[in-house]
Amino acid sequence: TELFDALEPQSYQPVAVADALTELRLARPDRLRIHCVDINDRVIQHLREFPKRRQLLLPPERPHLSADYRAWFEKLGRSIGARDGARLVVRREVAERISAERMNILTERYEPPPQYELVVATNVLTYFDRAELGLALTSIASMLGPGGYLVHNELRAEAEGFGRMLGLAPIQARSIEITTGPG
């Protein structure tokens, strides 16, 4: 969304994950559970309040973004809710399955571990130095159940190395187009 901040605080990721999992029939809405963690109390409060309001403001259309991104964003939420003008309203039973709590991924662990099937960590690992990256990946690996997946956007070779040591061998890595232009 290009860090467009004219709207109230938003978090599309839990909704996008819920939408993708239900649309692809990888999860049933009545069994879905999305648990968010962050170190920022403001983010946690926003996520905790989401089940009460159940709606996200959608950003204005960005015609300069790729056709693929625009097509995805136009479909966002259809398997878990409905569009209402500039809002996405998520069905109550899905919104109530999104929870959040404060956690420092470097220094805290769940006991007992939650056995997640999927952990999504975007724009998190990139902020850590090599030692912190190892700590964070160790913490995440402890949260995954057998056969669980970690999806992240950290491209450093250290992430793959630590991941292999922890039994999180990469399945797929790809580069993305940042911009187009001359040259």
Phi, psi and chi 1 to 4 in degrees:
 res  aa     phi    psi   chi1   chi2   chi3   chi4
   1 THR       -   14.0   57.5      -      -      -
   2 GLU    59.8   28.5  -60.9  179.6  -65.1      -
   3 LEU    54.9   32.4  -58.1  176.0      -      -
   4 PHE   -70.1  113.1 -176.5   74.1      -      -
   5 ASP  -113.1   24.9   62.5   -2.2      -      -
   6 ALA   -78.4  -11.3      -      -      -      -
   7 LEU   -97.8  164.5  -57.7  174.7      -      -
   8 GLU   -60.4  164.4   65.5 -172.9   43.8      -
   9 PRO   -53.8  139.3  -24.6   33.1      -      -
  10 GLN  -132.4  158.2  -59.4  -72.2  -45.0      -
  11 SER  -145.4  101.6 -176.8      -      -      -
  12 TYR   -80.7  -24.2  -65.7   96.1      -      -
  13 GLN   -58.7  -49.4 -167.5  165.8   45.3      -
  14 PRO   -60.4  -37.3  -17.9   26.1      -      -
  15 VAL   -70.0  -42.1  171.0      -      -      -
  16 ALA   -64.9  -39.1      -      -      -      -
  17 VAL   -66.0  -46.7  168.9      -      -      -
  18 ALA   -58.8  -43.6      -      -      -      -
  19 ASP   -63.2  -46.6 -171.6   52.0      -      -
  20 ALA   -64.3  -45.6      -      -      -      -
  21 LEU   -63.7  -39.5  -68.6  173.1      -      -
  22 THR   -76.6  -39.4   56.1      -      -      -
  23 GLU   -62.9  -39.5 -178.2  178.9  -21.2      -
  24 LEU   -83.1    1.1  -65.4  169.9      -      -
  25 ARG    59.6   34.9  -61.3 -179.3 -159.6  -87.7
  26 LEU   -91.0  -12.9  -65.0  172.4      -      -
  27 ALA  -151.0  144.8      -      -      -      -
  28 ARG   -92.1  140.5  -66.1 -173.1  -14.2 -141.3
  29 PRO   -54.7  -34.7  -25.0   33.3      -      -
  30 ASP   -76.2  -11.2   64.1  -33.6      -      -
  31 ARG  -114.7   -6.3  -60.9 -151.1   49.3 -137.4
  32 LEU   -67.1  139.5 -178.6   69.0      -      -
  33 ARG  -142.5  122.1  179.0  174.7  175.6 -108.6
  34 ILE  -118.9  117.3  -64.4 -177.5      -      -
  35 HIS  -113.8  120.3 -175.0   67.7      -      -
  36 CYS  -102.9  141.5  -52.6      -      -      -
  37 VAL  -128.9  147.1  -61.9      -      -      -
  38 ASP  -157.7  160.8 -158.3  -65.9      -      -
  39 ILE   -91.8  -13.6 -161.6  164.7      -      -
  40 ASN   -92.8  118.8 -175.4  -43.5      -      -
  41 ASP   -61.7  -33.7  -69.3  -34.7      -      -
  42 ARG   -64.6  -41.1 -176.5  173.3 -179.6 -138.0
  43 VAL   -65.0  -44.6  170.8      -      -      -
  44 ILE   -60.4  -45.2  -64.3  -54.9      -      -
  45 GLN   -61.2  -43.5 -172.7   60.8   32.4      -
  46 HIS   -59.9  -45.9  171.9   75.7      -      -
  47 LEU   -67.3  -37.5  -71.1  166.4      -      -
  48 ARG   -65.9  -31.2  -75.9 -179.5  175.6  167.9
  49 GLU   -80.9  -15.1  -68.5  171.7   -2.0      -
  50 PHE   -56.0  -45.1 -179.5   71.9      -      -
  51 PRO   -57.7  -27.3  -27.4   37.1      -      -
  52 LYS   -74.6  -38.4  -65.3  177.4 -150.8  161.2
  53 ARG   -95.6  -30.6   52.8  173.0 -159.3  -78.6
  54 ARG    58.4   19.3  -61.8 -177.2    9.1 -113.6
  55 GLN  -140.7  150.5   59.4 -175.5  -20.5      -
  56 LEU  -121.1  139.7  -70.7  172.0      -      -
  57 LEU   -79.5  134.5  -72.1  173.9      -      -
  58 LEU   -93.8  139.2  -58.9  171.4      -      -
  59 PRO   -70.2  159.0   25.9  -32.3      -      -
  60 PRO   -60.8  154.8   -6.3   11.4      -      -
  61 GLU   -60.5  141.7 -174.0  174.4  -31.0      -
  62 ARG  -117.5   90.6  -56.6  -80.6 -161.2  -64.3
  63 PRO   -62.2  -21.1   15.8  -23.0      -      -
  64 HIS   -81.7   -8.1   62.5  -76.6      -      -
  65 LEU   -76.9  160.9  -65.4  176.7      -      -
  66 SER   -60.5  153.0   74.9      -      -      -
  67 ALA   -61.6  -37.4      -      -      -      -
  68 ASP   -62.0  -45.1  -73.2  -15.5      -      -
  69 TYR   -64.9  -45.3  178.7   80.8      -      -
  70 ARG   -60.9  -41.0  -73.3 -165.6  -40.3  -92.0
  71 ALA   -64.3  -41.9      -      -      -      -
  72 TRP   -62.9  -46.5  169.3   80.7      -      -
  73 PHE   -65.5  -33.7 -155.4   81.6      -      -
  74 GLU   -65.1  -29.4  -73.7  171.9   10.2      -
  75 LYS   -90.6  -13.3  -72.2  178.8   27.1 -178.6
  76 LEU   -52.1  125.2  174.6   64.4      -      -
  77 GLY    94.1   -6.5      -      -      -      -
  78 ARG   -65.1  -28.0  -70.3 -162.1  176.5  144.2
  79 SER   -85.7   -9.3   71.9      -      -      -
  80 ILE  -126.2    0.6   59.1  168.2      -      -
  81 GLY  -173.7 -152.3      -      -      -      -
  82 ALA  -147.2  152.0      -      -      -      -
  83 ARG   -83.6  139.5  -62.8  -74.6 -175.9  114.5
  84 ASP  -135.2   88.3  178.9   16.7      -      -
  85 GLY    62.3 -120.5      -      -      -      -
  86 ALA   -90.1   17.1      -      -      -      -
  87 ARG  -125.1  149.8  -63.3 -179.7 -173.1  -84.3
  88 LEU  -109.6  120.0  168.1   63.3      -      -
  89 VAL  -104.8  117.8 -179.9      -      -      -
  90 VAL   -90.3  137.6  176.3      -      -      -
  91 ARG   -57.4  142.4  -70.6 -167.2  -45.9  -90.4
  92 ARG   -54.5  -45.1 -179.5  173.5  -54.6  -75.8
  93 GLU   -64.3  -24.9   68.7  -90.4   14.9      -
  94 VAL   -82.8  -46.7  174.0      -      -      -
  95 ALA   -58.5  -36.8      -      -      -      -
  96 GLU   -71.0  -10.2  -70.8  173.8  -12.9      -
  97 ARG   -94.5    6.3  -63.4 -162.3  164.5  -85.8
  98 ILE  -104.2  122.1  -62.8  173.2      -      -
  99 SER  -128.4  168.9   61.8      -      -      -
 100 ALA  -153.7  148.7      -      -      -      -
 101 GLU  -152.8  159.2   71.6 -179.3  -68.9      -
 102 ARG   -76.6  135.5 -172.0  178.2 -165.9  -74.5
 103 MET  -156.1  137.8 -179.9 -177.7 -161.1      -
 104 ASN   -99.5  107.2 -177.0  -32.2      -      -
 105 ILE   -62.8  -18.7 -163.1   73.6      -      -
 106 LEU   -84.3  -31.8  -60.8  177.6      -      -
 107 THR  -120.3   -6.9   61.1      -      -      -
 108 GLU  -121.4  149.8  -62.6  174.7  -49.8      -
 109 ARG  -138.0  151.6  -63.5  -93.6  175.9   94.1
 110 TYR   -83.8  138.6  -71.3  116.3      -      -
 111 GLU  -135.6  112.3 -163.3   54.1   50.5      -
 112 PRO   -76.3  160.6   29.2  -33.0      -      -
 113 PRO   -63.4  145.4  -15.0   24.6      -      -
 114 PRO   -75.2  -16.8   22.4  -29.4      -      -
 115 GLN    63.1   47.0  -56.6  -68.1  -63.5      -
 116 TYR   -64.1  148.2  -67.8  130.3      -      -
 117 GLU   -85.0  -26.3  -66.0  176.6   44.3      -
 118 LEU  -147.8  132.7  172.8   66.1      -      -
 119 VAL  -121.9  128.2  170.4      -      -      -
 120 VAL  -112.9  120.4  178.7      -      -      -
 121 ALA  -129.0   95.1      -      -      -      -
 122 THR  -112.1  140.3   54.8      -      -      -
 123 ASN    55.5   40.1  -57.9  -30.3      -      -
 124 VAL  -121.2  -60.6  174.4      -      -      -
 125 LEU   -62.9  -28.5  -56.0  176.2      -      -
 126 THR   -62.2  -21.5 -169.2      -      -      -
 127 TYR   -85.7   -7.4  -66.7  103.5      -      -
 128 PHE   -95.7  144.4  -60.4  144.1      -      -
 129 ASP   -74.8  180.0   64.1   26.9      -      -
 130 ARG   -57.0  -48.2 -171.9  176.1 -166.7  -74.5
 131 ALA   -63.8  -43.4      -      -      -      -
 132 GLU   -65.2  -37.3  -68.2  167.5  -24.5      -
 133 LEU   -59.9  -43.7  178.2   62.7      -      -
 134 GLY   -62.0  -42.7      -      -      -      -
 135 LEU   -62.6  -45.9  -72.9  170.7      -      -
 136 ALA   -62.8  -45.5      -      -      -      -
 137 LEU   -67.0  -34.3  -72.6  171.4      -      -
 138 THR   -63.9  -43.4  -60.0      -      -      -
 139 SER   -62.7  -45.0 -177.3      -      -      -
 140 ILE   -63.9  -44.6  -69.0  168.4      -      -
 141 ALA   -58.5  -35.3      -      -      -      -
 142 SER   -68.1  -22.5   76.7      -      -      -
 143 MET   -85.0  -20.1  -66.9 -177.9 -149.5      -
 144 LEU   -80.4  139.2  -73.6  167.9      -      -
 145 GLY   -82.1  174.7      -      -      -      -
 146 PRO   -56.9  130.5  -21.6   30.5      -      -
 147 GLY    77.0    5.5      -      -      -      -
 148 GLY   -70.2  158.9      -      -      -      -
 149 TYR  -117.4  145.2  -69.3   92.3      -      -
 150 LEU  -114.5  125.2  166.8   61.2      -      -
 151 VAL  -112.8  125.8  175.1      -      -      -
 152 HIS  -147.7  170.6   66.0   83.6      -      -
 153 ASN  -122.1   32.0   64.0  -20.0      -      -
 154 GLU   -92.7  121.5  175.3   54.1   58.3      -
 155 LEU   -98.6   -2.9  -61.9  175.7      -      -
 156 ARG   -64.3  143.6  -74.2 -177.8  -73.1  173.5
 157 ALA   -59.6  -30.8      -      -      -      -
 158 GLU   -59.0  -34.5  -69.3   96.7  -12.6      -
 159 ALA   -62.7  -43.0      -      -      -      -
 160 GLU   -66.7  -41.4  -74.8 -171.7   29.9      -
 161 GLY   -62.2  -50.9      -      -      -      -
 162 PHE   -60.8  -42.5  -75.0  129.5      -      -
 163 GLY   -57.6  -45.2      -      -      -      -
 164 ARG   -60.9  -44.2  -81.0 -168.3  177.1   86.9
 165 MET   -61.0  -29.2  -72.1 -170.7  -54.0      -
 166 LEU   -95.1    5.2  -64.7  164.2      -      -
 167 GLY    81.6   20.4      -      -      -      -
 168 LEU  -114.1   58.8  -59.1  172.4      -      -
 169 ALA   -63.2  139.2      -      -      -      -
 170 PRO   -65.8  139.7   16.1  -21.2      -      -
 171 ILE   -98.2  -42.8  -64.9  172.4      -      -
 172 GLN  -150.3  140.1  179.6 -179.5   11.2      -
 173 ALA  -136.9  142.2      -      -      -      -
 174 ARG  -145.8  158.0   72.1  179.2 -111.9 -164.4
 175 SER   -97.3  157.5   58.8      -      -      -
 176 ILE  -120.2  155.7   60.6  170.5      -      -
 177 GLU   -82.3  120.0 -178.5  179.0  -54.7      -
 178 ILE   -83.3  -45.2  -58.4  -67.5      -      -
 179 THR  -158.6  162.8 -173.0      -      -      -
 180 THR  -119.9  157.2   57.9      -      -      -
 181 GLY   170.1 -172.6      -      -      -      -
 182 PRO   -65.8  149.4   15.9  -22.4      -      -
 183 GLY    90.0      -      -      -      -      -
